Amino acid sequence: MPDESAPNAALLQRVSDQMTRLRRDLHAHPETAFEERRTSDLVAENLGRWGLDVHRGLAQTGVVGILSNGQGPSIGLRADMDALALSETTDLPYASITPGRMHACGHDGHTAMLLGAAGYLAQSGGFQGTVHFIFQPAEENLAGGKVMVDEGLFKRFPMQAVFGLHTRPGMEVGSMGIRRGPIMAAADFFRLRILGRGGHAAYPHAAVDPITIAAQIIQSWQTLVSRATDPLEAAVVSVTRIHGGETTNVIPELVELAGTVRSFRDRVQHELEAGMRRMAECIAAASGARVELTYDRRYRATENHPEQTDLALDAMRRCALVNEIREDIPPTMGAEDFGWMLQACPGAYAVIGNGTDGCHAQPLHNPRFDFNDAVLPVGIDYWANLARLLLPAAR
């Protein structure tokens, strides 16, 4: 392996050009959670071509590439690979060819940046130790990061720290950001079944109406945020789906509510779940109904470790292509399953600007969003500088 600690601008540009073609190919062929077989094949093929050891099978379609250069510390760099169940409306020449599937969250770019960093470091060296390139499936909805952890990611591939990176529309290309502590919220998902007694809508006294009970429960749950949570803490309770009844003259037996709860602190998360359960059960019982609450703590808060946050900032400062660094970006109520990796291993999660114009500035999960290929060399440069900062210089 070459041993060149100085950045190689020509190599960086060459790898970035290769990754632009690959990124657009991934964009045209999106695959959703645990279905990333073609994507995984492309990742594994390129890692192998650059001489990395390739391990497959964690979380079904996950890939881990290992780049070792002598004895030394070990770190992990992670990217997510999956797309969304969304129909693209960009009209780009490389737009999705799969109906109802789209890379609307930049994971095609995340994969390309990390894969490019693997190729760049494999060809340029400049460090001593081991880098684990973690390509994770199913970040959207199904928390594939937790599955990788549960299936032994950090036991099979021991590392001292792990890092993640996400594109951020609305920030200029060349800008990066991070914060110490919570940067993204925990995301819980719930389903509440309210079981009353059906009847004729003209005779409500002979029924137990789950619709009016549902209305009371929804209203009462909002007081958990406004009256039962410390005003200095952040919390959201959103009911996003209500279903009950089939016709206009029948009081139904069943109403189902579903939605999401967001918070940053474990204590707040515990209190919200307990409060929702208590309120639903008591309101239903007061009217002669009963409830069944299913509560899924699917994404824990993504909480950056202070030491690794400072190291990530140092790596940003070393990047010639990074011209703005936001050291304390506001946290967001969006969620990320990288939080499960940070619970198991020290690390940090950063954001990288995707641009402020056109489809690059569209919100994530928008059918007109596209990852900005101009970001690829910035991300590759950041990953390479981070690896060289954490691992000692090659002798």
LINDAKA-V600309 format. One record per residue. N is the residue number from 1. OMEGA is omega in whole degrees, 0 to 359 (none if undefined). D_FIRST is the distance of its C-alpha to the first C-alpha in Angstrom with 2 decimals. Layout:
BEGIN
[[N & OMEGA & D_FIRST] [N & OMEGA & D_FIRST]]
END
This chain:
BEGIN
[[1 & 178 & 0.00] [2 & 181 & 3.81] [3 & 182 & 6.42] [4 & 183 & 9.43] [5 & 181 & 12.04] [6 & 178 & 14.57] [7 & 181 & 15.20] [8 & 186 & 14.67] [9 & 181 & 18.04] [10 & 178 & 17.65] [11 & 179 & 14.58] [12 & 180 & 16.53] [13 & 180 & 19.55] [14 & 179 & 18.03] [15 & 179 & 16.68] [16 & 177 & 20.07] [17 & 177 & 21.97] [18 & 182 & 20.33] [19 & 174 & 21.16] [20 & 178 & 24.66] [21 & 180 & 25.37] [22 & 181 & 24.09] [23 & 180 & 26.05] [24 & 175 & 29.18] [25 & 177 & 28.83] [26 & 180 & 28.65] [27 & 181 & 31.61] [28 & 183 & 33.61] [29 & 183 & 33.01] [30 & 178 & 33.60] [31 & 184 & 33.80] [32 & 192 & 35.57] [33 & 178 & 35.13] [34 & 175 & 33.81] [35 & 189 & 34.03] [36 & 185 & 30.55] [37 & 179 & 29.77] [38 & 179 & 28.80] [39 & 180 & 26.75] [40 & 179 & 24.93] [41 & 179 & 24.31] [42 & 178 & 22.74] [43 & 182 & 20.51] [44 & 180 & 19.43] [45 & 181 & 18.97] [46 & 177 & 16.60] [47 & 179 & 14.55] [48 & 180 & 14.36] [49 & 179 & 13.54] [50 & 174 & 10.31] [51 & 178 & 9.46] [52 & 169 & 11.08] [53 & 185 & 13.89] [54 & 178 & 17.07] [55 & 183 & 20.38] [56 & 172 & 23.60] [57 & 176 & 27.24] [58 & 183 & 27.70] [59 & 176 & 30.65] [60 & 187 & 30.99] [61 & 180 & 28.60] [62 & 179 & 25.98] [63 & 173 & 22.24] [64 & 176 & 19.62] [65 & 184 & 15.90] [66 & 177 & 13.74] [67 & 182 & 10.27] [68 & 179 & 9.65] [69 & 179 & 7.67] [70 & 180 & 10.31] [71 & 179 & 14.00] [72 & 180 & 15.54] [73 & 182 & 17.60] [74 & 178 & 17.43] [75 & 176 & 18.61] [76 & 174 & 19.73] [77 & 190 & 19.99] [78 & 172 & 22.70] [79 & 176 & 24.20] [80 & 189 & 27.36] [81 & 193 & 27.80] [82 & 177 & 31.54] [83 & 182 & 34.23] [84 & 173 & 37.93] [85 & 188 & 41.16] [86 & 179 & 42.30] [87 & 184 & 43.45] [88 & 178 & 41.67] [89 & 184 & 43.91] [90 & 186 & 41.54] [91 & 176 & 42.20] [92 & 179 & 38.65] [93 & 178 & 37.51] [94 & 179 & 34.84] [95 & 182 & 37.26] [96 & 175 & 37.33] [97 & 180 & 38.75] [98 & 182 & 39.49] [99 & 176 & 42.94] [100 & 179 & 43.14] [101 & 184 & 39.39] [102 & 169 & 37.43] [103 & 183 & 34.39] [104 & 180 & 36.62] [105 & 175 & 34.57] [106 & 182 & 31.29] [107 & 173 & 29.25] [108 & 177 & 28.00] [109 & 177 & 26.56] [110 & 179 & 25.24] [111 & 182 & 23.34] [112 & 179 & 22.01] [113 & 182 & 20.96] [114 & 177 & 19.04] [115 & 176 & 17.48] [116 & 177 & 16.56] [117 & 178 & 15.01] [118 & 179 & 12.82] [119 & 181 & 11.72] [120 & 181 & 11.51] [121 & 178 & 9.43] [122 & 183 & 6.95] [123 & 184 & 6.80] [124 & 179 & 7.58] [125 & 178 & 6.42] [126 & 179 & 9.39] [127 & 176 & 10.45] [128 & 184 & 10.95] [129 & 186 & 12.58] [130 & 172 & 13.02] [131 & 174 & 14.02] [132 & 178 & 16.56] [133 & 189 & 17.34] [134 & 178 & 21.02] [135 & 191 & 22.89] [136 & 174 & 26.51] [137 & 161 & 29.56] [138 & 174 & 33.15] [139 & 183 & 33.11] [140 & 170 & 36.39] [141 & 189 & 39.46] [142 & 172 & 38.07] [143 & 178 & 35.67] [144 & 176 & 32.74] [145 & 176 & 30.86] [146 & 179 & 33.55] [147 & 178 & 33.25] [148 & 178 & 29.53] [149 & 181 & 30.45] [150 & 181 & 33.45] [151 & 169 & 31.47] [152 & 181 & 29.16] [153 & 186 & 26.15] [154 & 173 & 25.86] [155 & 180 & 26.90] [156 & 183 & 24.37] [157 & 183 & 21.53] [158 & 180 & 22.55] [159 & 181 & 21.52] [160 & 182 & 23.09] [161 & 179 & 23.58] [162 & 186 & 23.58] [163 & 177 & 24.00] [164 & 184 & 25.64] [165 & 180 & 26.50] [166 & 177 & 29.43] [167 & 182 & 30.71] [168 & 176 & 34.07] [169 & 181 & 36.50] [170 & 172 & 38.77] [171 & 182 & 36.21] [172 & 171 & 35.00] [173 & 185 & 31.57] [174 & 177 & 29.56] [175 & 176 & 31.37] [176 & 181 & 30.18] [177 & 181 & 32.23] [178 & 173 & 32.36] [179 & 173 & 34.95] [180 & 179 & 35.32] [181 & 184 & 37.13] [182 & 178 & 38.23] [183 & 174 & 36.81] [184 & 189 & 37.93] [185 & 166 & 40.91] [186 & 179 & 41.50] [187 & 175 & 42.89] [188 & 179 & 45.57] [189 & 185 & 47.38] [190 & 171 & 50.96] [191 & 180 & 53.65] [192 & 174 & 57.29] [193 & 178 & 60.01] [194 & 185 & 63.55] [195 & 179 & 66.14] [196 & 175 & 69.67] [197 & 183 & 72.74] [198 & 179 & 73.23] [199 & 180 & 76.51] [200 & 182 & 78.48] [201 & 178 & 77.53] [202 & 183 & 81.27] [203 & 185 & 81.65] [204 & 180 & 78.73] [205 & 180 & 80.76] [206 & 181 & 80.46] [207 & 168 & 76.65] [208 & 193 & 73.80] [209 & 180 & 71.86] [210 & 179 & 68.07] [211 & 177 & 67.62] [212 & 176 & 69.51] [213 & 178 & 67.73] [214 & 180 & 64.37] [215 & 179 & 65.47] [216 & 181 & 66.43] [217 & 180 & 63.16] [218 & 180 & 61.06] [219 & 184 & 63.09] [220 & 180 & 62.98] [221 & 180 & 59.19] [222 & 178 & 58.83] [223 & 174 & 60.68] [224 & 177 & 57.88] [225 & 188 & 55.83] [226 & 186 & 58.73] [227 & 183 & 60.73] [228 & 180 & 58.80] [229 & 177 & 55.41] [230 & 181 & 55.00] [231 & 178 & 55.14] [232 & 174 & 52.17] [233 & 179 & 50.03] [234 & 178 & 48.78] [235 & 177 & 49.75] [236 & 169 & 50.48] [237 & 182 & 52.56] [238 & 170 & 52.68] [239 & 187 & 54.74] [240 & 179 & 53.28] [241 & 175 & 55.23] [242 & 175 & 58.88] [243 & 176 & 60.52] [244 & 176 & 64.10] [245 & 181 & 67.07] [246 & 182 & 67.71] [247 & 192 & 71.00] [248 & 184 & 73.24] [249 & 180 & 76.10] [250 & 169 & 74.26] [251 & 186 & 72.86] [252 & 175 & 69.77] [253 & 192 & 69.06] [254 & 168 & 65.38] [255 & 179 & 63.25] [256 & 174 & 59.49] [257 & 175 & 57.45] [258 & 180 & 53.68] [259 & 186 & 51.29] [260 & 177 & 48.69] [261 & 181 & 48.68] [262 & 178 & 46.22] [263 & 180 & 45.83] [264 & 186 & 43.40] [265 & 179 & 44.83] [266 & 182 & 45.22] [267 & 179 & 48.81] [268 & 179 & 49.72] [269 & 179 & 48.15] [270 & 184 & 50.28] [271 & 180 & 53.40] [272 & 179 & 53.09] [273 & 181 & 52.77] [274 & 180 & 55.67] [275 & 178 & 57.77] [276 & 180 & 57.27] [277 & 182 & 58.27] [278 & 181 & 61.29] [279 & 181 & 62.60] [280 & 182 & 62.25] [281 & 183 & 63.99] [282 & 179 & 66.80] [283 & 179 & 67.55] [284 & 181 & 67.59] [285 & 180 & 69.79] [286 & 180 & 72.24] [287 & 179 & 72.88] [288 & 178 & 72.98] [289 & 174 & 69.58] [290 & 183 & 66.44] [291 & 173 & 62.73] [292 & 182 & 59.47] [293 & 172 & 56.37] [294 & 187 & 52.86] [295 & 187 & 50.30] [296 & 176 & 46.55] [297 & 192 & 44.21] [298 & 181 & 41.28] [299 & 175 & 39.11] [300 & 180 & 39.09] [301 & 176 & 38.76] [302 & 188 & 35.30] [303 & 183 & 35.44] [304 & 177 & 32.74] [305 & 187 & 32.17] [306 & 184 & 32.95] [307 & 181 & 30.02] [308 & 174 & 27.40] [309 & 178 & 29.48] [310 & 178 & 29.28] [311 & 177 & 25.49] [312 & 177 & 25.38] [313 & 178 & 27.78] [314 & 179 & 25.68] [315 & 178 & 22.70] [316 & 182 & 25.18] [317 & 180 & 26.41] [318 & 186 & 23.01] [319 & 178 & 22.74] [320 & 184 & 24.02] [321 & 178 & 25.17] [322 & 183 & 27.23] [323 & 175 & 30.69] [324 & 179 & 32.75] [325 & 177 & 32.19] [326 & 189 & 34.90] [327 & 183 & 34.74] [328 & 181 & 37.57] [329 & 180 & 37.83] [330 & 174 & 40.75] [331 & 181 & 40.15] [332 & 178 & 40.98] [333 & 170 & 42.99] [334 & 185 & 40.45] [335 & 184 & 38.51] [336 & 180 & 34.95] [337 & 172 & 33.92] [338 & 176 & 30.95] [339 & 178 & 33.71] [340 & 177 & 33.47] [341 & 180 & 29.82] [342 & 173 & 30.82] [343 & 184 & 33.65] [344 & 186 & 31.35] [345 & 177 & 28.53] [346 & 179 & 28.58] [347 & 182 & 27.20] [348 & 184 & 28.30] [349 & 184 & 29.01] [350 & 175 & 29.12] [351 & 183 & 30.50] [352 & 185 & 29.43] [353 & 181 & 32.03] [354 & 180 & 32.62] [355 & 186 & 35.21] [356 & 183 & 38.98] [357 & 171 & 40.24] [358 & 184 & 41.13] [359 & 179 & 39.37] [360 & 180 & 36.61] [361 & 178 & 39.29] [362 & 179 & 40.96] [363 & 172 & 41.00] [364 & 181 & 38.57] [365 & 177 & 40.12] [366 & 183 & 42.08] [367 & 180 & 42.43] [368 & 182 & 41.74] [369 & 172 & 38.48] [370 & 174 & 35.18] [371 & 183 & 31.75] [372 & 182 & 31.04] [373 & 177 & 28.06] [374 & 180 & 28.10] [375 & 187 & 26.87] [376 & 180 & 23.54] [377 & 178 & 21.64] [378 & 180 & 23.43] [379 & 178 & 22.35] [380 & 179 & 18.69] [381 & 179 & 18.83] [382 & 180 & 20.64] [383 & 181 & 18.30] [384 & 178 & 15.27] [385 & 178 & 17.55] [386 & 179 & 18.85] [387 & 182 & 15.58] [388 & 178 & 14.79] [389 & 184 & 18.47] [390 & 182 & 18.72] [391 & 183 & 15.64] [392 & 178 & 15.50] [393 & 179 & 13.47] [394 & 181 & 10.49] [395 & none & 12.08]]
END
